[in-house]
C-alpha cells in the first residue's frame, strides 16, 4: 500500500464523531496504515503543526444547523496548503430508530463545504460521506433508548468501515445515492444553514444554564472544546456560556450532577426579546435627525439596525438572566419548565469524557 501514514482530525461533543474516528483508526491500522487522530479544540485549532507529513487526511465532524460546525470550518481554513495529499470527509448526522424503522438524518452542506475548502488548499478529496449516529440534539428532544442507540451505532459501523476501505484502495466515493440525497437537501436547506452560522448558533449558546444541583466542580469548564464556559467569580460560582459556544453539548451530557439545562421556557422568552422589529420604530426617527439617510436603501438600514439590536439584546438579556438565576425560586421556575430536566440525555454509550483529552495533544 502506498498510503502508510494518515491523520484524522475530529470534532465531537457527545462522542459520535469520536467513535467514528476510532473505527477508522482501528481499520486503518489493521491494514498496516499508521493513523493518528487529533481532537479539534480551540487550542489545537490555533496551533496547527504546518510540518506534519501524512499521505491521507481525514475530517470527521458532527452536523450543526445542516452544515459544518463553525469551529471545523475555521480549522480547515487554517490548514497548510499541500500538494498530492489525499483527503476524505465524514459528517455524523441525526439518525433515529422508531420500532423497526431507521430514519436518516440530514447533514446538508457539511461535507461539501469542507471538501471545497480542502480542494482549494490543494488536497485531493477522494470521497465524502454522511453517516447516521443517534440523534444528540438534546435541546430539541430526549435521547433514544440505549438499545435503540446501540442498534443505530452497530448499523452504521460497517458502512464507515466500507467507506474507509474504499478510500484506502484509492477509490473515489462521490457518486452515491447518499451524496445525491445530501446535495438535494443542501440546496433546499442552504438558507437555514446560513442563518444558523450567522445568527442561530449565538442564540443556541445562550439557552444553557445551570440548575441548583451545580456544585461548581468545573468539569464543564475544563472539558469544553472551545473554552466557551467560565465560572463567575462569586461566593457561589455558576457557569456562564460565551458566544463562541458550539452547542456541542459535551457539558450537558457529561455533567456528573446533571445540572446543565437547555432552557426551553427561557428560549421562548429570548426569541420574543431578540425578534422585536426595532427598525420600524427607529428608522423614521433616525431619518428625521439625519436626513442624509433618505438616499440609502431603507431595507439595508433596517437590516443593520435589527442585527445590532439582535446581538445587543442577546447579550444583555443573557447577562440579566444569569443574575436572576441566583434567586432560588427563579432558578427553579426555569429548571422545571425546561424539557431537558425531565428526559434522558444522550452520549455515545462507550465514550468517556476523558477519551477526548488523550487526543488533544498534537505531539502524541
MARMAR-238174 format. One record per residue: residue in one letter; x, y negated, z negated of N, C-alpha, C, CB in turn. Coordinates in pm, whole numbers, plus 32768, in hexadecimal, padded with zeros to 4 digits. Glycine has a CB too. Example, Ala and Ser with C-alpha at 12.3 -4.5 7.8 and 13.67 -1.06 7.14 Angstrom:
# MARMAR-238174
A852782397CF484CE81C27CF48528814A7CF4846B81BF7C77S850580E17D3C8557806A7D36850A7FFD7CED8580803C7DC4
This chain:
# MARMAR-238174
X80548078800080008000800080577F8380007FA27FFF7F87X802F7F20804C807D7EA5805680607E457FE480617E6180DAX7FEB7E507FA97FC37DF37F407FE57E2F7EB87F2B7DD37F48X805A7E0A7E84808C7E467E09806B7DF67D8D811F7E597E12X804E7D767D9D80327D217D2A7FB47CD07D4480A97CC37D0DX7F637CC47CDD7EEB7C737CEA7ED17C287C687E717CCB7D10X7E877BBD7C737E627B6E7BFE7DCE7B4D7C087EB87AEC7BF4X7D897B587B987CFA7B3B7B947CE27ACE7B2D7CA67BBB7B73X7CA77A617B597C7E79F67AFF7BE87A057AE77CA179687B39X7BC17A0C7A687B337A1C7A4C7B0479B279EA7B167AA87A15X7A85798F79F47A437939799379CE7988795B7A1478B179D3X79C1798A78D8795679D9789D792C79A0781779827A6B788CX78AA79A377FC78757976777D784579EB7729780479137792X77E77A37776077AD7AA8771677F07B2D773677187AB27733X78517B2D7792789D7BA677AD78827BE9783278847C057745X781F7BBC787E77FF7BFF78FC78727BF8796277827BC17938X78A47B80797A79117B7179DC79927BAF79A879267ADC79FDX79A67BA879267A1A7BE978E97A177C7F79057A1F7BCF7850X79A17CBD78F479967D4D790879B17D737999790B7D7E78DFX797E7D2379F779987D3C7A857A2E7D347AA2794A7CD87ADEX7A717CD37A677B027CC47A7A7B4D7D3D7A467B357C457A34X7B217D7179D57B617DE8799C7B507E6179F87B267E087911X7ADA7E6F7A337AC37EDE7A907B257ED67B067A317EDD7AC4X7B347E5F7B3D7B8C7E4E7BB17C1D7E677B8B7B7D7DC17BEEX7C457E357B177CCF7E4B7AE87CEB7EE17AD97CE57E037A60X7C8F7F287A9A7CA07FB87A867CA780017B0C7C2E7FF07A32X7C4F7FDC7B687C4D801D7BEB7CCD80007C397BD47FEE7C3CX7CFA7F827C347D767F5D7C7B7DED7FAC7C467D907EC77C6FX7DF97FB37BC17E6C7FF67B877E67808C7B9D7E747FD87AF3X7DEF80C47BA77DE281527BCC7E11816A7C5B7D5181807BBDX7E1181007CAB7E4081097D357ECE80D27D467DE180BD7D91X7F1480C37CD87FA0809A7CDE7FB880067CF27FE280E27D4AX7F527FB37CD87F607F227CEA7F657EE07C627EEC7EE87D3FX7FD77EA77C427FE47E627BC27F8A7DE77BC280787E397BA7X7F357DDC7B5C7ED07D727B5A7ED37D277AD67E457DAC7B72X7ED57CA47AE07ED27C4D7A6B7E4E7C017A6D7F4C7BEA7A69X7E0A7BF879FB7D907BA979F77D9F7B3979907D157C0379D5X7D687AC679B27D777A4D795F7CEE7A0C794E7DDC79E9799FX7CCE79EB78D27C5179A778B37C60791278CE7C2879C07820X7C0278DC79197C07784E793A7BC977FF78C87BBD783079BFX7C1A77AB788D7BEE774F78247C1E76C4784B7C24777A7797X7BFB766477FB7C2C75DC78147CC475D978137BF3757977ADX7D01762577B87D91762777AB7DD3766878237DBA766F772CX7DA676E178487DE5772678B97DC976DE793C7DB377B578C1X7D53769E79457D31765679BF7D8E75E079D77CA1762679B9X7DBE75A4796A7E16753079767EAA755479777DFA74D07906X7EC975D579687F55760079627F6C767679BF7F7D762478D2X7F4D76647A3D7F5F76CE7A9F7FF276D97AC47F0976B47B1DX802677527ABD80B077697AE580B7776F7B7E80E877ED7AA6X80EE77087BB980F277007C4B815077677C8A811C76747C76X81A577A47C37820A78017C6C81E178937C61828B77ED7C24X816878AD7C2D813979387C25813079727CB280B079407BDCX816C79E77CC5816B7A287D4881127AA57D4181FB7A4E7D75X80BB7AB57DA280647B287DA580357B3D7E347FEB7B167D44X800C7BB87E527FDA7BD97ED77F457BC07EE47FF97C697EF7X7EFF7BCD7E727E6E7BBE7E747E3F7B697E007E2A7C467E71X7DE17B127E1B7DA37AC27DB17D0E7AE07DAD7DBD7A2A7DC8X7CDB7AF27D347C4C7B087D237C0F7A9E7CC97C317B927CEAX7B987A717CEB7B4C7A137C997ACB7A597C6F7B2F798E7CE7X7AB47A637BED7A3A7AA07BB979FA7A3C7B5A7A587B2A7B70X797A7A227B6D793879B67B2278A379D17B15794F792E7B66X7863798D7AB877D179927AAF779479307B1277A179747A1FX771279347B1E76C878D37B707685786F7B14765F791A7BCBX769977F07B2F765977857AE1760A772B7B4076C377317A90X758877247B2D753876CD7B82753C76F47C157566763F7B72X754377787C30754877AE7CB975C4777D7D0474CB77867D06X763077647CBA76AE773F7CF9771F77667C9A76B276A67D1AX779977417CBF780C77617C6B781477027BF4788E775A7CBCX784477317B81785576D87B0D78B876687B2E788677287A92X78A075F47AF578F775817B0F7988759E7AE878C475067AC5X799C75E77A797A2376097A4E7A6D76597AB87A1F765779CBX7A2776B87AF67A67770B7B5C7A8176BC7BDD7A0F77857B7BX7A2776627BFF7A3D760E7C757ABB75B97C6179C175B27C90X7AC8757E7BEB7B3F752C7BCF7BBD75827BD07B3074E57B47X7BB575F87B957C2A76507B8E7C5A76767C1A7C0976CD7B3EX7C0076A57C6D7C2676D07CF47C5D765B7D447BAE770F7D3DX7C2375E57D307C54756E7D757CE4754F7D4E7BFB74F67D56X7D0B75727CD37D9375567CA27DF875C37CC37D8F75417C0FX7DCB76317CFE7E28769B7D237E8D76687D8A7DDB77167D5AX7F08769C7D877F6C76707DEA7F49769F7E767FF776A37DC3X7F7976587ED97F6876827F637FC276F97F7E7F85760F7FC5X7F9177577FCD7FDD77D17FE97FD477F3807E7FAA78477F93X8020785A80A380177890812A801279288121808F78628182X7FB2796281677FA679F381747F827A3D80F280267A2A81A8X7F5179F7808E7F237A3A80157E8F7A5A80237F3B79E27F96X7E6D7AD7800E7DE37B03801E7D937AE47F9E7DDD7B9B803FX7D117AD97FAE7CBD7AB77F3C7C337AF57F4A7CB17A1F7F2CX7BEE7B007ED97B617B287ED97B197ADB7E6B7B517BC27EC5X7A957AD47E767A447A897E1679CC7ADF7DEE7A157A017E52X79B47AE97D6C793F7B307D3978F57AD47CD879677BB67CF3X78727ACC7CE7781F7A807C8977BC7AE17C4977D47A0B7CD1X77B27ADB7BC5774B7B297B8076CB7AD77B7C77797B517AEFX765B7B187B8E75DA7AD47B9375777B1A7B3675A37ACF7C23X75057ADD7B2274A67B097ABC74517B7F7AEC744B7A967A94X74857BF77AD974397C6E7AFB73D47C907A8F74977CE47B12X736D7CD97AB573057CFF7A5572D97D8F7A69728E7CA37A62X72957DC47A05725C7E4A7A0D71D77E4A79C572BD7EB579D0X716D7E687A1170E67E6C79DB70AD7EF679F7708C7DFC7A17X70AC7F4A799170867FD479A770F0801979FB6FFC7FDE79ECX70C8804E7A6C7127808F7AC6715480337B3770EA810D7AFFX71247FB87B3471437F5A7BA171B77EFE7B7A70C67F067BC4X721D7EF97BCF728D7E9E7BBD72787E237C1573157EE57BDFX72887DAF7BDB72757D337C2872FA7CEC7C38720F7CD67BE3X73167CB97CB273967C757CC873917BE47C9973BC7C7A7D5BX74047BB07C7574107B227C5774317AD57CD6747B7B0A7BECX74537A577CC674777A017D3874F279B17D10740179A27D61X755D79BC7D5F75D3796B7D4175DC78F27D9E765279BF7D4DX758B78EF7E087587787A7E5F760C785A7E9F755878037E11X763C77DF7E8976B777B17ECA773677DA7E7F76B4771B7ED9X7729781F7E0E779C78377DB5781478727DFE777378937D45X780378E67E3E787579277E7E78A478DA7EF9785179B67EA6X7846789B7F40786A78567FBD78BC77D97FA377EC7832800BX7894778A7F3F78DC770E7F25796A772A7EF4789176B97EBEX797C77927EA37A0177B67E737A5777EC7EE679F8781E7E01X7A1C783D7F3C7A6878757FAC7A917808800E7A1778E17FF4X7A3E77A380207A62773380797ADA76E7804179E976D3808DX7AD876CD7FBF7B4876867F807BC776D97F8C7B2976677EEBX7BBD775B7F757C3177B37F827C6877B280107C0D78427F58X7C0D77B580727C3977B480FE7C83773281207BC077C5815CX7C5176C380ED7C94764281037D1F764380C47C4075CE80C8X7D2E768C80547DAE7697800F7E0F76F580567D9876C57F80X7DE0773A80BD7E36779481087E24782780EB7EC1777080F0X7DC8784980917DB078D580717D61791980E17D6478E27FECX7D7A799880F47D2E79E881547CC27A3281037D8B7A4E81A4X7C4979FE81057BDE7A3780B57BA77AB280FC7B6D79CE809AX7BC27B2780C37B9B7BA481037B097BC980EB7BF37C1380D1X7ACF7B95807F7A447BB780667A0A7B707FEE7A387C4A8053X79877B677FEC793E7B2D7F7A78CA7B8A7F58790A7A9C7F9BX78A67B8A7ED878387BE17EAF77F77BA97E31786A7C737E97X77737BB17E2A772B7B907DB076F57C127D7776B77B287DC9X77037C247CF476DA7CA17CB4767B7C847C4177557CEF7C81X76207CE07C2A75BC7CD07BC075F07D057B3B753A7D197BE5X75F57CAC7ADB76107CD17A5075987CA179FF76987C927A1AX75837CD47986750C7CAE793975017C17792B750F7CEF78AFX748D7BE1794974787B51794074977B2078B373E87B2C7967X74E77AB778AA75137A86782674EC79F4780F75AA7A957818X748C79C2785A74637937784A7405792E77D1741D790178CCX7442792D775C73F4793576DF73A678B776C074507954766CX73C7784A7705737777D176F472ED77E2773273BD77587732X72E0784777897263785B77D2721478D477A5728078667863X725979407784721079BC776572627A14770771EF7A0977E7X72217A7376C3726B7AD1766E72B97B3476C2720C7B1B760FX73187B78768373667BDC76CC73137C5976E173E87BFD7681X73407CAA773F73027D2B7754732D7D8976E373287D6677E0X72E87DF676D4730E7E58766E73997E8E768D72A67ECC7668X73D97EC77629745F7EFF763D745C7F6B76A774967F3775B9X73F37FBC76A773E78027770C73DE7FED7798736C807D76EFX738B7F8677AA737B7F47782D73FC7F02785773077EE3782AX743D7EBE77FA74BA7E78781A75257EDA784974ED7E2977A1X75327F49780275977FAD782975747FED78AF75A3801877BEX74F37FFD78C974CA8036794A74F07FD979BD74328051794CX74DC7F5779A975027EF57A1075997EF77A2574D37E6579E9X75E57EF979B776777EF979BE76AA7F787A0376B47EED7932X76757FEA79DD76A180697A19767E80717AAC766280DF79CFX761380307AD475EB802D7B6276487FD37BB375597FFD7B70X767E7F6C7B7276D17F0B7BB977627F397BC676CD7E877B72X77957F807B6478237FA57B64784F7FEA7BE578407FFF7AEFX780980517C17783580917C95783A80307D0B77DA81067CB7X77DF7FCE7D0D77DE7F6C7D79785A7F137D73775E7F167D72X78817EF07CFA78FA7E9E7CEA79757EEE7D1579097E707C57X797D7F6B7CEB79EF7FC07D0F79F57FD47DA679E780487CC7X79837FEA7DE4797D7FFC7E7579B07F7F7EBD78EC801D7EA3X79867F0B7E8E79B57E8C7EC77A4C7E7E7EB4796C7E147E87X7A7D7E9B7E3C7B0C7E8F7E207B5E7EEB7E797B287EB07D8CX7B2C7F647E917B757FC27EE67B7A7F947F787B34804D7EDFX7B117F537FA57B127F1C802D7B797EAB80397A857EE88054X7B817E5A7FD07BE37DED7FD17C717E277FD17BCE7D8F7F58X7C877E8E7F7F7D0A7ED07F797D307F0980027D0A7F417F10X7CCC7F3E80477CE37F7980CC7CEF7F0E81397C727FD980EFX7CF27E8F810F7D037E1E816C7C8D7E0E81CC7D827E3081BBX7C167E38819F7B9E7E2681F07B5C7DA181CF7B3B7E9B81D9X7B147D6A822F7AC87CF082177A3B7D1481E67AC07C9A8299X7A0F7CCF817F798A7CE98149793C7C66814B79917D2580B7X79097C4681BF78BD7BCA81D278307BE2820679077B6F8231X78287C35826D77A67C4A82AE775E7CBC826777B77C698346X77107C98820276C27CF981B576367CC0819D77097D1C812DX75D77D17818075507CE9816275507C9480E374F07D628152X75A77CBA808575B17C6E800875DC7BDE802376137CB27FA8X763F7BCD807A766F7B468098760A7AF880ED76F67B4C80E1X75BF7B3E814475567AFC819074EA7AC98132751A7B5B81FAX74C57B1C80D374637AF7806B74917A798021744E7B6C8007X75117A777FFB75457A037FB275507988800A75CD7A247F77X7571799B8088757C792A80E574F678E480F575B07958816EX748B79328101740578F8810F73E178A78093739C79688128X73F878E3801D73D5789D7FA2743378287F8473D778FF7F2DX74AF78307FB5750B77C07F9F74D977437FE9759977E47FCEX749A7758805C746376E880A973E476B4806674457713813AX738C7711803F730D76EB8002732276A47F7C72B577677FEEX738176D57F2D739576A37EA57405763B7E9973B277157E48X743C76127F0A74AC75B37F07748B75337EBA74D675907F95X741574F77ECE73F5747D7E8073F774947DEA736D74487EA8X73C9750A7DBE73C975297D30745975367CFD737B75AC7D14X74AF75747D4E753B75847D28758074FD7D19758575DA7D8EX756674A37D7675A1741D7D6F756F73D37CF3758073CC7DEEX74EC73DE7CDA74B1739C7C6574EB73D57BE5741873AB7C66X750374577BE3753D74957B6B75CA74627B52753E752F7B7AX761D74607BBB76A874347BAC76AE73A27B8076F474477C30X7659734E7BBA765F72BD7BA0761972947B20762272727C14X75A972D67AFF755872AA7A8D7534731B7A2C74DB72687ABEX7506738A7A6374CD73F57A10752B742E79AA749E74617A66X75AA743F79CC7606747E796D761C742778F2768B749A79B1X761073A47901761E734A788E75A373567834763172B878BCX752E7364787274B27374782674B573F577D5743873727885X74DD7464781674DE74E577D3754074E7775F750175537835X75B074A0776D7614749B770275DC745C7685768F744F7731X757A74037695754373BC762374CB740275E4751C7331764CX74B2747F760B744774CC75CD747875197552740C752D7632X74FB752D75477530758074DC75347536745675BA75B17500X7513757F73EE7523754A7367753275BF730674AB74EF733FX755F75A0728D757276077227750275FF71C175FB75F971E3X74CA767271A074637673713874A5767870AD740376EB714BX745676857046748A767C6FBD74DE76F46F927417766B6F5EX74E1775D6FE6753777CF6FC775CA77B16FDF750D7847701AX75E67748702A76707726704E76C3770D6FCF767476A970A9X773677516FC8778F773E6F55781276FC6F7D77AB77C56F13X781376C06FF4788976777026790576CF702C78A475FD6FCDX78F5774D7052796777A9705979C7778470CA79367838706BX7995773F713079EA7710719C7A037773720B7A6B76E77165X79C277E9720779D7784D727079AA781872F8798A78CE724EX793C77CF72F9790C77967377796F773073AE788277547365X79AE76E473557A0E767C737E7A8B76BB73BB7A3476237307X7AC3771D73757B42775873A27B3277B1741D7B7F77A87331X7ABA77E074377AA6783B74A97A6277FA75217A5478B1747DX7A42777A75177A067737758B7A6F772A75F979CF76AA7564X7A54775C76717ABA775A76DB7ADD76CF770D7A8B77AC774FX7A87766D76F57AA475E677287AB2757F76B87A3675BB7787X7AC275B0763C7AD1755675C87A6174EF75C27B59750E75CEX79E7751E75D6797474C375DD792A74B87559791574F27647X795A74FD74F1791774F97470797774C2740778E375867447X7946746773B979977434734A7941742F72CC79D173A6736AX7982743C725A793C743371DA794173A471A8797A74947172X78D07370718278CA72E8714F791472DF70C9783972BA713EX7952726E70B179A1725B7037794772246FC87A1971FB7051X78FA727D6F91789E72576F2578A972BD6EB4780C724D6F59X786172A26E48786672FC6DD5783C73886DFD780D72C76D63X77D273926E4C77AA74136E8577B574086F1D7719743C6E58X782374366F57783874276FE777D27476703978C57454700CX77AD743B70AB7757747E710C779A7477719576C9743F7110X778A74E071E677C374D9726D7777747772C677C2756472AEX77C37436731C778D73D3737A77BE73F9740477B873417353X7762740274667785742B74EE779E73AF754577157483752AX781273AE75887838733C75DB78077350766B78D1732975D9X781E72E976BD77EA72EB7746782C7355779E77FD72657785X78A6737F777E78E973E077D478BF747077B8797F73D377C4X785B7482776178237508774877F4754677CC77AE750276E2X781975C577E277F3760B785D77767662784B78667662788DX773A765D77D476C576B177B576E0774577D0764C76837807X775A777077B1777C77FE77C5773F785577577815781077C8X7719781776E776D378567677772878B87628765B789D76AAX77AD78AE76367806790075E377F178DF754F789A78EA760BX77DF785F753377CB783674A7774F7876746C77C0779D749EX76E5787A74B9766578AE7488766A7945747275F6788B74E9X769D798D74D376927A1F74CB76F87A5E746D76A37A5A7554X77647A15744C77C87A4F73F277C77A0E736878517A41742FX776879B8734C7760797972C7773D79E3725F76F6790672C6X779179F971FA77747A63719776FC7A44713F77ED7A78713FX76D579C571387663799F70E575E1799271357682791B709FX75E879A671B97574798D7210753C790171F6750679F871FAX759878A271ED7572781A71C4755F77BA723875D877E37168X758277E472B0757E778673217500779B737375FB7798737AX74BA772F7389743B773273D2744676DE745273C876FF7379X73F276FF74B273DB76A97526734E7671751473EC76F875B1X734675F574EB72C775BC74BE726375A3752C72E1753F7479X71FA75F47532719375E17598713B7568757B713D765F75A4X7112755A74FE70C074E574DB7111746574ED708C74F07449X7190746B74C771E873F874DC71FA73DD75717271740F7498X7201744575C2721174357652719B73EC7691722174BC7694X7122740A766270AA73C5769570B173307674702A74047659X70D6731375F770E1728775CE714E723F761F7100727D7537X71C07282762D723072477677720D722E770872AB72A1766EX71BF728977427194727777CD714471F777DE714172F077FCX70E471E277887091716B779470E070EB7778701A71747734X714270F4771E7195707E770371EB705B777C71EF70977687X722B70BE77B7728770A378267241708578AA72E371187839X71C370AE78B6717D709B79357129701B793B71247111794EX71346FC478D970EC6F4578DE711D6EF4795771006EF47859X70C36ECB79B270EC6E807A2B710C6DED7A0A707D6E877A97X717A6DD879C6719A6D51799671AC6CED7A0872176D547941X71D16D1D7A7F71E86CC17AEF71696C747B15721D6D0E7B68X70F56CB47B0070766C727B2070656BF37ACB6FFE6CD27B08X70936BFB7A4E70836B8A79F270F56B2579FE70796BBD7963X716B6B557A2671E06AFD7A2771FC6ABA7AAC72576B4A7A00X71D36AFB7B1A71FC6ACA7B9D71C96A3D7BBB71CC6B297C07X71486A267BA7711069A17BC4714E69387B69707769A27BB4X7167695E7AEC71A769027A8E723468DE7ABA71A9693E7A02X728069427AEB730869297B17730C68D17B94735069AD7B32X72AB68E87BEF72A668987C6A728568077C4A723E68D27CCDX723067F17BE7721167677BBF728C67207B8871A267677B55X72E1676B7B407359672E7B0773C867227B70738B67827A90X73D4678B7BC5743B678C7C2C73F9679C7CB574A267FF7C13X73CA672F7CF1738367357D7373D467797DE1735F66AA7D9FX745867777DD574AD67B37E3C749268487E4B7540679C7E1BX745968877DE4743C69167DEA73D169387E50741269487D61X738568D47E7D731A68EC7EDE7350691F7F6372CA686E7EF5X73CE69007F807407692A8001742F69BD7FFF748168D38024X743369F97F8A74596A857F7E73DE6AE07F8474A66A9D7EFCX73F96B5E7F9F738E6BC37FA373596BDA7F1673C26C497FE2X72D96BBD7F0072A06BCE7E7B72A56C5E7E4A72116B9D7E7BX729B6CBE7EA872A16D4B7E81732B6D6D7E4972816DA57EF8X73926D327E86741A6D4B7E57742D6D117DCB74816D107EB8X74006C977DB8740C6C567D3673BD6CA47CCC73DB6BC37D3DX73446CD07CF172F16D1F7C9573376D9F7C6C72696D3F7CD4X73756DE07CD073BC6E5D7CB4742F6E487C5473EF6E9A7D34X747B6DDD7C6974ED6DC07C1274BE6DA47B83753D6D477C48X74536D547B78741C6D347AF373EE6DB27AAB73A96CD17AFFX73A76E097AF373736E837AB573E26EE37A8A73156EC97B15X744D6EEB7ADA74BD6F437AB675046F0E7A3A75206F507B2BX751B6E8B7A3675596E4F79C075036E67794475706DB779D5X74826E54795374276E6A78E274286EFC78B773976E3F7907X742B6F58791974296FE878FC749A700C789D74347039797EX75146FE578BE7586700B786B758A6FBF77E776076FF378B7X75636F4177E875606EF5776B74F86F2E770B75416E627787X74826F4D773F74186F8476EA743D700F76B873936F897735X7482705D770C74AD70E376E6750F70DB767174ED712C775DX75707084767D75D670777615759B70437592764670197645X754F6FD8759B75176F9A752274B46FF774DE74D36F147544X745F7038752E73F9709274F67438710774AE739B70C57564X749F714274EB74DF71B674AD7529718E742E753F71FA7510X75657118742D75A870E673B5754370D7734275EE705F73D2X74D270987360746A708772FA7430710D72CF73FB702B732EX74207167733073ED71EC73147446723472AF73E4723E7396X74CA722B72C17526726C72657523722E71D975B27266729BX750A71AD71D274FB716F714F747C71A0710A74F770D6715CX741071AC7155739271D9711C7397726A70F0732271C67181X73EA72BB713573F473497113742A735F7086744C73907176X746872FB704E749E73076FC7742F73006F5E7506729B6FADX73BB72D76F88734772D76F2E730873626F3672DF72646F55X730A73AE6ECB72E0743B6ECF725974536F1172DC74726E45X71F774016EF37171741A6F2A716F74066FC2710A73BE6EE8X71BE73A86FF471C3739070857210740170C87205730870A4X727C742E708972C7749F70BF726D751970CB734174BE7067X721E7532706371C375A570657157759470CF718275B86FDBX7129751A70E270C374FF714670F3752671D1709A746C7144X716C74F971F471A2751A727871CB75AD7281721974C17298X71FD75E4721472267671721271AF76CD722D72667694718CX713F76B371E970CD770D71F4707476EF726D707C77057177X7098768A72BA704E766F733670A4768873B2701B75DF7337X710D76D873A0715E77017412715A7799741E71F176CF7403X714E77C87497713D785874AE71BA78A8748B71187871753FX72307869749872AB78B4747C72B378E173EA7323785F749EX726578A47395726578CA7308721F795172F27221785E72B3X71CF797A7355717C79F2734371A77A67739B70EC79D1735FX71DF7A49741071FA7ABC7466728B7AE9746271D37A9C74F3X72A07B60749673237BA0749573817B5A74F773177C3674B8X73FB7B3F74CA745E7AFE751E74B37B66756674B87AA174CAX74EE7B3D75D5753A7B9C762775D07B82761F750D7B9676B8X761B7BEF761B76A97BED763C76CB7C75767777027BCC75BEX772D7C7A76CD77517CF8770D77717D5E76A177CB7CE4776FX77317DD376A477347E31763277BF7E58760176EB7EAC7657X78217E62765B78A67E937634790C7E23762278D97EF4769AX78DF7DA77621793B7D36761979397CF6758F79177CCD7683X79B17CD9755C79C27C9074DF79FB7C0674FF7A1F7CDE747DX79E37BA874A67A147B2174C07AAC7B1E74C679E27AC17453X7AEF7B7974807B817B7F74837BB87BAB750A7BB37BDC7417X7B637BEC755C7B907C1B75DF7BB97BA776397B217C6D7622X7B777B3476297B967AC2767F7C207A8976607B2C7A55766FX7C457A8A75E07CC27A4A75B77D3D7A9075F07CCC7A487520X7D367B1475FF7DAE7B5D762D7DCF7B3E76BF7D9A7BF4761CX7D727AFF77057D8A7ADD77917D957A4777AA7D1D7B1577E6X7DA879FA773E7DB27968774D7E41793A77647D7A792476D1X7EA2799077487F2F796977557F61798B77E07F8579AF76EAX7F8C7927782A7FBC793C78B3803A798F78B87FD578B878F7X808279957849810379DA784880FA7A6C78208161799377EDX80817A9A77FD80727B2577D480837B84784B7FEA7B3B7793
